[in-house]
Amino acid sequence: DVADTPWDVILVDAPRGSIWHRPGRMKSIYTAAVLAERGAPTEVLVHDCNRTVEREASDRFLRPSRLVTQVHTMRHYRVG
């Protein structure tokens, strides 16, 4: 059902990645990018992009050219 849903907005804010044994948001960012590609334009918000892993995963999967803005630790991408 999730893959067949056209998403307007996707918020990536989990799982936590602030300490070494937490997985971070790489898989969630990848999944958001895949889901956003399938439908109409989708707004993707990624929290904690001040951290290296989240910032680099966002740049790789959501692409810097799609970055609309960044406010503090939140990035806003428009996909599609």
ZAFI-58555 format. One line per 4 residues: number of its first residue (from 1); for each residue x, y, z of N, C-alpha, C, O. Coordinates in Angstrom, 3 decimals, decimal comma, always signed. Example, Ala and Ser with C-alpha at 12.3 -4.5 7.8 and 13.67 -1.06 7.14 Angstrom:
1	+13,190/-5,690/+7,800/+12,300/-4,500/+7,800/+13,200/-3,300/+7,800/+14,236/-3,319/+8,465 | +12,850/-2,250/+7,080/+13,670/-1,060/+7,140/+12,900/+0,030/+7,870/+13,409/+1,138/+8,039
END
This chain:
1	+0,810/-1,201/+0,000/+0,000/+0,000/+0,000/+0,855/+1,268/+0,000/+0,527/+2,243/-0,675 | +1,939/+1,248/+0,751/+2,794/+2,440/+0,835/+3,380/+2,783/-0,531/+3,402/+3,951/-0,919 | +3,849/+1,786/-1,254/+4,476/+2,030/-2,555/+3,471/+2,507/-3,598/+3,851/+3,180/-4,556 | +2,207/+2,173/-3,428/+1,182/+2,556/-4,400/+0,491/+3,873/-4,058/-0,400/+4,304/-4,790
5	+0,879/+4,511/-2,975/+0,262/+5,755/-2,535/+0,980/+6,948/-3,164/+2,205/+7,035/-3,075 | +0,255/+7,860/-3,791/+0,897/+9,093/-4,270/+1,073/+10,060/-3,093/+0,090/+10,495/-2,492 | +2,298/+10,385/-2,774/+2,599/+11,210/-1,604/+2,731/+12,676/-1,989/+3,366/+13,005/-2,991 | +2,127/+13,561/-1,188/+2,307/+15,005/-1,342/+3,511/+15,481/-0,543/+4,303/+16,299/-1,013
9	+3,637/+14,951/+0,682/+4,700/+15,346/+1,610/+5,239/+14,095/+2,298/+4,476/+13,222/+2,714 | +6,559/+14,022/+2,411/+7,205/+12,952/+3,172/+8,154/+13,624/+4,150/+8,982/+14,445/+3,755 | +8,035/+13,275/+5,426/+8,906/+13,801/+6,482/+9,796/+12,679/+6,980/+9,307/+11,649/+7,444 | +11,104/+12,877/+6,886/+12,071/+11,899/+7,375/+12,625/+12,426/+8,692/+13,355/+13,417/+8,718
13	+12,275/+11,758/+9,781/+12,749/+12,183/+11,099/+13,063/+10,985/+11,991/+13,061/+11,115/+13,215 | +13,333/+9,827/+11,403/+13,659/+8,648/+12,195/+14,325/+7,628/+11,281/+14,167/+7,726/+10,065 | +15,044/+6,678/+11,797/+15,419/+6,502/+13,195/+16,546/+7,446/+13,602/+17,230/+8,037/+12,766 | +16,707/+7,561/+14,895/+17,759/+8,437/+15,417/+19,132/+7,920/+15,013/+19,335/+6,718/+14,844
17	+20,054/+8,837/+14,864/+21,414/+8,456/+14,480/+22,455/+9,256/+15,222/+23,577/+9,418/+14,741 | +22,100/+9,756/+16,383/+22,984/+10,684/+17,093/+24,113/+10,008/+17,864/+25,048/+10,686/+18,289 | +24,054/+8,703/+18,055/+25,144/+7,977/+18,707/+25,538/+6,773/+17,865/+24,758/+6,324/+17,025 | +26,709/+6,259/+18,075/+27,310/+5,284/+17,172/+26,468/+4,037/+16,935/+26,517/+3,480/+15,838
21	+25,703/+3,579/+17,908/+24,959/+2,333/+17,721/+23,542/+2,551/+17,177/+22,766/+1,600/+17,086 | +23,209/+3,762/+16,825/+21,917/+4,052/+16,186/+22,117/+4,062/+14,675/+23,158/+4,520/+14,204 | +21,152/+3,571/+13,902/+21,367/+3,390/+12,464/+21,363/+4,659/+11,622/+21,930/+4,656/+10,529 | +20,752/+5,732/+12,083/+20,674/+6,935/+11,264/+19,536/+6,842/+10,265/+18,746/+5,898/+10,299
25	+19,451/+7,817/+9,378/+18,293/+7,954/+8,492/+18,581/+7,612/+7,038/+17,784/+7,948/+6,162 | +19,693/+6,957/+6,763/+20,055/+6,683/+5,368/+18,984/+5,873/+4,652/+18,596/+6,221/+3,537 | +18,505/+4,813/+5,263/+17,485/+3,966/+4,636/+16,168/+4,725/+4,473/+15,479/+4,567/+3,465 | +15,821/+5,538/+5,454/+14,591/+6,332/+5,366/+14,684/+7,377/+4,259/+13,701/+7,627/+3,561
29	+15,848/+7,987/+4,092/+16,046/+8,980/+3,031/+15,959/+8,306/+1,664/+15,333/+8,838/+0,748 | +16,578/+7,150/+1,524/+16,501/+6,399/+0,267/+15,047/+6,043/-0,060/+14,593/+6,244/-1,186 | +14,329/+5,520/+0,922/+12,930/+5,135/+0,718/+12,085/+6,342/+0,338/+11,233/+6,246/-0,546 | +12,309/+7,471/+0,991/+11,570/+8,695/+0,656/+11,838/+9,103/-0,790/+10,918/+9,514/-1,496
33	+13,077/+8,996/-1,233/+13,422/+9,359/-2,608/+12,720/+8,440/-3,607/+12,208/+8,908/-4,624 | +12,694/+7,149/-3,328/+12,038/+6,192/-4,220/+10,534/+6,463/-4,278/+9,953/+6,495/-5,363 | +9,906/+6,657/-3,124/+8,466/+6,921/-3,085/+8,113/+8,235/-3,775/+7,095/+8,321/-4,462 | +8,947/+9,258/-3,597/+8,678/+10,567/-4,188/+8,785/+10,529/-5,707/+8,084/+11,276/-6,389
37	+9,642/+9,678/-6,248/+9,821/+9,571/-7,700/+8,605/+8,980/-8,397/+8,425/+9,183/-9,597 | +7,774/+8,257/-7,671/+6,684/+7,497/-8,277/+5,440/+8,314/-8,581/+4,587/+7,871/-9,350 | +5,319/+9,489/-7,996/+4,074/+10,223/-8,173/+4,272/+11,634/-8,660/+5,289/+11,977/-9,264 | +3,275/+12,441/-8,382/+3,302/+13,859/-8,707/+4,393/+14,528/-7,869/+4,999/+13,874/-7,020
41	+4,648/+15,795/-8,088/+5,660/+16,463/-7,258/+5,420/+16,238/-5,770/+4,304/+16,377/-5,268 | +6,497/+15,887/-5,085/+6,438/+15,553/-3,668/+7,423/+16,423/-2,906/+8,575/+16,583/-3,309 | +6,953/+16,981/-1,801/+7,822/+17,750/-0,912/+8,431/+16,768/+0,089/+7,703/+16,061/+0,785 | +9,759/+16,723/+0,164/+10,445/+15,827/+1,088/+11,218/+16,681/+2,080/+12,047/+17,507/+1,697
45	+10,934/+16,472/+3,358/+11,602/+17,195/+4,435/+12,481/+16,215/+5,201/+12,017/+15,160/+5,634 | +13,753/+16,569/+5,366/+14,695/+15,700/+6,068/+15,255/+16,460/+7,257/+15,831/+17,538/+7,105 | +15,082/+15,890/+8,441/+15,547/+16,515/+9,673/+16,967/+16,059/+10,002/+17,381/+14,963/+9,624 | +17,697/+16,899/+10,701/+19,053/+16,647/+11,188/+20,090/+16,560/+10,075/+21,015/+15,751/+10,153
49	+19,947/+17,380/+9,043/+20,924/+17,416/+7,955/+22,206/+18,130/+8,330/+23,090/+18,295/+7,488 | +22,323/+18,555/+9,572/+23,587/+19,093/+10,053/+24,579/+17,957/+10,320/+25,781/+18,198/+10,430 | +24,081/+16,723/+10,425/+24,949/+15,565/+10,635/+25,427/+15,052/+9,282/+24,675/+15,051/+8,307 | +26,663/+14,625/+9,232/+27,312/+14,230/+7,989/+26,550/+13,132/+7,254/+26,331/+13,239/+6,047
53	+26,148/+12,093/+7,951/+25,491/+10,957/+7,300/+24,181/+11,379/+6,652/+23,921/+11,025/+5,502 | +23,357/+12,124/+7,365/+22,080/+12,568/+6,818/+22,284/+13,529/+5,648/+21,570/+13,452/+4,648 | +23,247/+14,425/+5,770/+23,523/+15,396/+4,708/+24,000/+14,683/+3,439/+23,528/+14,988/+2,344 | +24,920/+13,750/+3,578/+25,450/+13,054/+2,404/+24,421/+12,114/+1,780/+24,360/+12,000/+0,555
57	+23,615/+11,442/+2,595/+22,559/+10,577/+2,054/+21,517/+11,416/+1,319/+21,036/+11,013/+0,260 | +21,169/+12,562/+1,862/+20,204/+13,449/+1,205/+20,747/+13,937/-0,131/+20,025/+13,950/-1,128 | +22,008/+14,335/-0,156/+22,612/+14,799/-1,410/+22,670/+13,685/-2,449/+22,475/+13,934/-3,638 | +22,934/+12,482/-2,014/+23,052/+11,370/-2,964/+21,697/+10,933/-3,522/+21,548/+10,767/-4,733
61	+20,714/+10,747/-2,643/+19,448/+10,171/-3,077/+18,412/+11,215/-3,507/+17,594/+10,945/-4,386 | +18,441/+12,391/-2,902/+17,468/+13,431/-3,252/+18,058/+14,476/-4,195/+17,308/+15,231/-4,814 | +19,346/+14,535/-4,315/+20,101/+15,410/-5,220/+20,073/+16,883/-4,815/+19,009/+17,433/-4,528 | +21,234/+17,513/-4,794/+21,324/+18,933/-4,447/+20,510/+19,842/-5,362/+20,056/+20,900/-4,927
65	+20,318/+19,452/-6,619/+19,554/+20,292/-7,543/+18,081/+20,400/-7,148/+17,387/+21,314/-7,592 | +17,607/+19,486/-6,327/+16,210/+19,500/-5,887/+16,029/+20,196/-4,539/+14,906/+20,322/-4,050 | +17,110/+20,638/-3,950/+17,039/+21,309/-2,655/+16,348/+22,657/-2,820/+16,781/+23,494/-3,612 | +15,276/+22,859/-2,071/+14,535/+24,116/-2,110/+15,127/+25,077/-1,099/+15,443/+26,220/-1,429
69	+15,278/+24,614/+0,129/+15,832/+25,451/+1,189/+16,282/+24,599/+2,358/+15,896/+23,437/+2,485 | +17,100/+25,189/+3,203/+17,480/+24,563/+4,467/+17,295/+25,597/+5,560/+17,786/+26,721/+5,456 | +16,590/+25,214/+6,601/+16,383/+26,068/+7,764/+16,904/+25,308/+8,973/+16,358/+24,275/+9,360 | +17,950/+25,829/+9,551/+18,635/+25,180/+10,675/+19,011/+23,756/+10,284/+19,864/+23,575/+9,415
73	+18,409/+22,744/+10,892/+18,788/+21,355/+10,612/+17,800/+20,645/+9,683/+17,933/+19,442/+9,458 | +16,821/+21,355/+9,143/+15,786/+20,763/+8,276/+16,053/+21,164/+6,823/+16,236/+22,342/+6,517 | +16,072/+20,171/+5,939/+16,175/+20,441/+4,503/+14,863/+20,124/+3,828/+14,162/+19,184/+4,203 | +14,533/+20,933/+2,812/+13,301/+20,764/+2,044/+13,690/+20,514/+0,589/+14,357/+21,334/-0,043
77	+13,259/+19,365/+0,073/+13,496/+19,000/-1,317/+12,165/+18,911/-2,037/+11,147/+18,586/-1,427 | +12,164/+19,199/-3,337/+10,988/+19,004/-4,186/+11,376/+17,986/-5,255/+12,276/+18,224/-6,061 | +10,686/+16,855/-5,248/+11,005/+15,753/-6,160/+9,836/+15,555/-7,115/+8,682/+15,515/-6,690 | +10,133/+15,433/-8,396/+9,095/+15,150/-9,378/+8,686/+16,369/-10,152/+7,816/+16,286/-11,019
END
